[in-house]
Amino acid sequence: MTSRQIGLIGAGNVGAALAKRLVEIGHSVKVANSKGPKSLEQFEKETGAKAVHLESITDHSEILIVAIPLGNTRYLKRSLSAGSLENVIVVDTGNYFPQRDGSIAEIDHGTPESAWVSQQLGVPVVKAFNNIIAAGLAKNGKTKGARRRIALPVASDDPRARATIMALVEELGFSAFDAGPIDDSWRQQPGQPAYCTDPTLGELPVLLKRADRKTAARNREQAMEILAKIPPNFPAQDLVYASRFSIGLDALRPRSWFAMLHLGIAIMRSRKHPVSPL
Ligand SMILES: NC(=O)c1ccc[n+]([C@@H]2O[C@H](COP(=O)([O-])OP(=O)(O)OC[C@H]3O[C@@H](n4cnc5c(N)ncnc54)[C@H](OP(=O)(O)O)[C@@H]3O)[C@@H](O)[C@H]2O)c1
């Protein structure tokens, strides 16, 4: 494995999961947020990543992973040094949730989320890591050939950049799937069958094919309504099993029935909780 210089913008759920795992497998990781390196001292201790200012996040980086609320991408370019995104592979992990990101007319009218992100940043992006819950990204990687290894889609218009990120996905313990160009990346967005269902390499292409533009926004809003009813500490794994069951996978697995029951009870007991979009 080649040890790479990786920059990471965002130190939340996804940033923490990626930083920790990338350092563990031997990469050199820098991290930045909007508040500056002083605010990331604990993050540095927990992950082994080095906190830097946003302006220097791309210095010597070959890959830059953006893991911030998608709407905030609007303001990112002005915080980075001019031209600094030109020679790095930029990876977008973002998902669009209007409740958090504000309405974005272009996405509401069908622009794939990563195409919009690419417009904001003024450079091409690779879409990856957006359809798996951060807890799963941190813990569920497996060696090649292991049973039920999770597959992650990687979309990009640049075959070389896609191949580099697919290799990184494999190193992290997931089967990388070539999901085609960015124009097709809507298939891995929220509200689609491949979103938060931890598919295997056998299942993923079928789920991407089943994606339906017409129902995505409604499915996404329904998922947000469910998330608002369950406690924030509801186990991520049960959410995945329940999501799989809801799209017709694992109908005969007792583990899925248990997850559906658990979810049903949580919803019945529901109180209003702060929602944290995934
Ligand atoms: N949570 C999940 O399981 C999950 C899974 C897959 C994909 N996603 C998607 O991945 C993205 C990140 O999600 P998350 O859950 O990791 O978010 P999060 O926990 O809210 O963390 C967001 C991070 O971004 C930083 N940030 C926000 N605005 C910034 C800006 N303008 N410049 C630099 N840093 C900024 C925040 O720090 P400061 O506010 O201190 O700057 C924080 O460290 C979202 O689009 C989300 O939908 C989430």
Ligand as a Chemical Component Dictionary entry (heavy atoms), coordinates in Angstrom:
data_LIG
# 
_chem_comp.id                   LIG 
_chem_comp.type                 NON-POLYMER 
_chem_comp.pdbx_formal_charge   0 
_chem_comp.three_letter_code    LIG 
# 
loop_
_chem_comp_atom.comp_id 
_chem_comp_atom.atom_id 
_chem_comp_atom.alt_atom_id 
_chem_comp_atom.type_symbol 
_chem_comp_atom.charge 
_chem_comp_atom.model_Cartn_x 
_chem_comp_atom.model_Cartn_y 
_chem_comp_atom.model_Cartn_z 
_chem_comp_atom.pdbx_ordinal 
LIG N1  N1  N 0  -23.321 11.344 9.735  1  
LIG C1  C1  C 0  -23.279 10.338 8.875  2  
LIG O1  O1  O 0  -23.428 9.163  9.257  3  
LIG C2  C2  C 0  -23.026 10.612 7.413  4  
LIG C3  C3  C 0  -22.748 9.538  6.569  5  
LIG C4  C4  C 0  -22.438 9.773  5.224  6  
LIG C5  C5  C 0  -22.428 11.064 4.737  7  
LIG N2  N2  N 1  -22.735 12.099 5.573  8  
LIG C6  C6  C 0  -22.689 13.475 4.994  9  
LIG O2  O2  O 0  -21.326 13.913 5.176  10 
LIG C7  C7  C 0  -21.296 15.315 5.494  11 
LIG C8  C8  C 0  -20.684 15.483 6.888  12 
LIG O3  O3  O 0  -21.524 14.844 7.833  13 
LIG P1  P1  P 0  -21.165 14.730 9.375  14 
LIG O4  O4  O 0  -22.262 13.926 9.995  15 
LIG O5  O5  O -1 -19.743 14.309 9.540  16 
LIG O6  O6  O 0  -21.315 16.247 9.831  17 
LIG P2  P2  P 0  -21.046 16.864 11.272 18 
LIG O7  O7  O 0  -20.876 15.781 12.279 19 
LIG O8  O8  O 0  -22.060 17.919 11.489 20 
LIG O9  O9  O 0  -19.603 17.561 11.098 21 
LIG C9  C9  C 0  -19.417 18.601 10.189 22 
LIG C10 C10 C 0  -17.976 19.094 10.278 23 
LIG O10 O10 O 0  -17.788 20.071 9.262  24 
LIG C11 C11 C 0  -17.161 21.228 9.824  25 
LIG N3  N3  N 0  -17.595 22.380 9.035  26 
LIG C12 C12 C 0  -18.845 22.871 8.884  27 
LIG N4  N4  N 0  -18.841 23.912 8.039  28 
LIG C13 C13 C 0  -17.557 24.083 7.650  29 
LIG C14 C14 C 0  -16.914 24.995 6.769  30 
LIG N5  N5  N 0  -17.596 25.946 6.108  31 
LIG N6  N6  N 0  -15.578 24.884 6.613  32 
LIG C15 C15 C 0  -14.877 23.941 7.272  33 
LIG N7  N7  N 0  -15.427 23.044 8.110  34 
LIG C16 C16 C 0  -16.760 23.113 8.282  35 
LIG C17 C17 C 0  -17.686 21.251 11.258 36 
LIG O11 O11 O 0  -16.826 21.944 12.129 37 
LIG P3  P3  P 0  -16.983 23.507 12.437 38 
LIG O12 O12 O 0  -18.457 23.790 12.510 39 
LIG O13 O13 O 0  -16.265 23.647 13.718 40 
LIG O14 O14 O 0  -16.309 24.167 11.301 41 
LIG C18 C18 C 0  -17.640 19.761 11.605 42 
LIG O15 O15 O 0  -16.342 19.375 11.988 43 
LIG C19 C19 C 0  -22.746 15.785 5.398  44 
LIG O16 O16 O 0  -23.019 16.275 4.125  45 
LIG C20 C20 C 0  -23.551 14.514 5.666  46 
LIG O17 O17 O 0  -24.855 14.590 5.123  47 
LIG C21 C21 C 0  -23.006 11.904 6.894  48 
# 
loop_
_chem_comp_bond.comp_id 
_chem_comp_bond.atom_id_1 
_chem_comp_bond.atom_id_2 
_chem_comp_bond.value_order 
_chem_comp_bond.pdbx_ordinal 
LIG N1  C1  SING 1  
LIG C1  O1  DOUB 2  
LIG C1  C2  SING 3  
LIG C2  C3  SING 4  
LIG C2  C21 DOUB 5  
LIG C3  C4  DOUB 6  
LIG C4  C5  SING 7  
LIG C5  N2  DOUB 8  
LIG N2  C6  SING 9  
LIG N2  C21 SING 10 
LIG C6  O2  SING 11 
LIG C6  C20 SING 12 
LIG O2  C7  SING 13 
LIG C7  C8  SING 14 
LIG C7  C19 SING 15 
LIG C8  O3  SING 16 
LIG O3  P1  SING 17 
LIG P1  O4  DOUB 18 
LIG P1  O5  SING 19 
LIG P1  O6  SING 20 
LIG O6  P2  SING 21 
LIG P2  O7  DOUB 22 
LIG P2  O8  SING 23 
LIG P2  O9  SING 24 
LIG O9  C9  SING 25 
LIG C9  C10 SING 26 
LIG C10 O10 SING 27 
LIG C10 C18 SING 28 
LIG O10 C11 SING 29 
LIG C11 N3  SING 30 
LIG C11 C17 SING 31 
LIG N3  C12 SING 32 
LIG N3  C16 SING 33 
LIG C12 N4  DOUB 34 
LIG N4  C13 SING 35 
LIG C13 C14 SING 36 
LIG C13 C16 DOUB 37 
LIG C14 N5  SING 38 
LIG C14 N6  DOUB 39 
LIG N6  C15 SING 40 
LIG C15 N7  DOUB 41 
LIG N7  C16 SING 42 
LIG C17 O11 SING 43 
LIG C17 C18 SING 44 
LIG O11 P3  SING 45 
LIG P3  O12 DOUB 46 
LIG P3  O13 SING 47 
LIG P3  O14 SING 48 
LIG C18 O15 SING 49 
LIG C19 O16 SING 50 
LIG C19 C20 SING 51 
LIG C20 O17 SING 52 
# 
